[in-house]
Amino acid sequence: MHASTETLRLLTEYYAAMEANRPHEFGSYYAEDMTLTFGNSPEVKGRENVISAFRDALDDVASLGHDLVNVWEEGGGVVFFESIGRWTLHSGVVIEIKAASKITVVDGKFVDQRIYVDNAPVSEALERERA
């Protein structure tokens, strides 16, 4: 990993709040005018809209944990990282998905987050669980 201890701590704490499904806490990492691009989905703008988007996804599962694999930090607050998302469904089934993300951090807040992942296995499992 080629990122500062501070950046690794920020990501670890952010993802711990997400795994615990504490929207107020994980939302505190977002700038007011943050943008989120999740794969090919339309861009989401604004802290409250980003919190709502993640809250909707997290409410469908028991939890979503992230294991950081590699983290690279560039100038201007740009951070690239690989992670393994660990989706735990309400049935107890666990699905692990590899992802790559880019965030831009300014004054300790995410101003942009881009997530590149194929969550089709999670969607398929959720459909089976609902059937």
C-alpha positions in Angstrom: 0.0 0.0 0.0 1.3 3.4 -0.9 -0.9 5.7 1.1 -0.3 7.7 4.3 -1.4 6.3 7.7 -3.9 9.1 7.9 -5.5 8.1 4.6 -5.7 4.4 5.6 -7.3 5.4 8.9 -9.8 7.6 7.1 -10.8 4.8 4.8 -10.9 2.2 7.6 -13.1 4.4 9.8 -15.4 5.4 6.8 -16.0 1.8 5.9 -16.5 0.7 9.5 -19.4 3.3 9.7 -20.8 1.9 6.4 -20.6 -1.7 7.7 -22.5 -0.7 10.8 -25.0 1.1 8.6 -24.7 4.4 10.4 -25.6 6.9 7.6 -25.1 10.0 9.8 -21.5 8.8 10.5 -20.5 7.7 7.1 -22.2 10.8 5.6 -19.9 13.0 7.8 -17.1 12.1 5.4 -18.9 13.8 2.5 -18.5 17.4 1.4 -21.9 19.1 0.9 -21.5 19.2 -2.9 -19.9 15.7 -3.2 -20.4 13.7 -6.4 -20.7 9.9 -6.6 -20.5 7.8 -9.7 -21.3 4.1 -9.2 -20.3 2.1 -12.3 -22.5 3.1 -15.2 -25.2 4.6 -13.0 -26.0 8.4 -13.3 -23.9 10.7 -11.2 -25.4 11.4 -7.7 -24.8 15.0 -6.5 -24.9 16.3 -3.0 -24.2 14.8 0.5 -27.8 14.0 1.3 -28.4 12.3 -2.1 -25.3 10.2 -1.7 -26.3 9.2 1.8 -29.7 8.2 0.6 -28.3 6.2 -2.3 -26.0 4.2 0.1 -28.8 3.9 2.7 -31.1 2.3 0.1 -28.4 -0.3 -0.8 -27.5 -1.0 2.8 -31.1 -1.5 3.9 -31.3 -4.4 1.5 -28.6 -6.4 3.3 -27.5 -7.2 6.8 -24.1 -5.5 6.3 -21.5 -4.5 3.8 -17.9 -4.7 4.9 -14.8 -3.6 2.9 -11.4 -5.1 3.1 -8.8 -2.8 1.6 -6.3 -4.6 -0.7 -4.1 -1.9 -2.1 -4.3 1.9 -1.6 -2.4 4.5 -3.7 -2.4 8.1 -2.8 -1.6 10.8 -5.4 -1.4 14.6 -5.3 -4.4 16.8 -4.9 -6.1 14.4 -2.5 -6.7 11.7 -5.1 -6.8 8.1 -3.7 -7.1 5.0 -5.7 -7.8 1.6 -4.1 -8.8 -2.0 -4.6 -11.1 -3.5 -2.1 -13.2 -6.6 -1.5 -16.8 -5.8 -0.6 -18.3 -8.4 1.8 -22.0 -8.3 1.4 -23.9 -10.2 4.1 -27.5 -10.9 3.2 -30.3 -11.1 5.7 -30.3 -14.9 5.1 -26.6 -15.1 6.3 -25.2 -15.7 2.8 -21.9 -13.8 2.3 -20.9 -12.7 -1.2 -17.5 -11.2 -1.8 -17.0 -8.8 -4.7 -13.8 -7.2 -5.9 -13.9 -3.4 -6.7 -11.7 -0.5 -7.6 -12.5 3.0 -6.4 -11.2 6.5 -6.8 -11.9 9.2 -4.2 -10.8 12.8 -4.0 -10.4 14.1 -0.5 -10.2 17.9 0.2 -9.9 19.1 3.8 -10.8 15.6 5.1 -14.0 15.3 3.1 -14.8 13.3 0.0 -15.6 15.7 -2.8 -15.8 12.9 -5.4 -16.2 9.1 -5.2 -16.1 6.8 -8.2 -16.7 3.1 -7.7 -16.0 0.5 -10.4 -17.7 -2.8 -9.6 -20.0 -5.5 -10.9 -22.6 -6.2 -8.2 -24.7 -8.5 -10.4 -24.0 -11.5 -8.1 -25.4 -9.5 -5.1 -28.5 -8.4 -7.1 -29.1 -12.0 -8.2 -28.8 -13.3 -4.7 -31.2 -10.7 -3.4 -33.7 -11.6 -6.0 -33.4 -15.3 -5.0 -33.8 -14.3 -1.3 -36.9 -12.3 -2.0 -38.5 -15.1 -4.0 
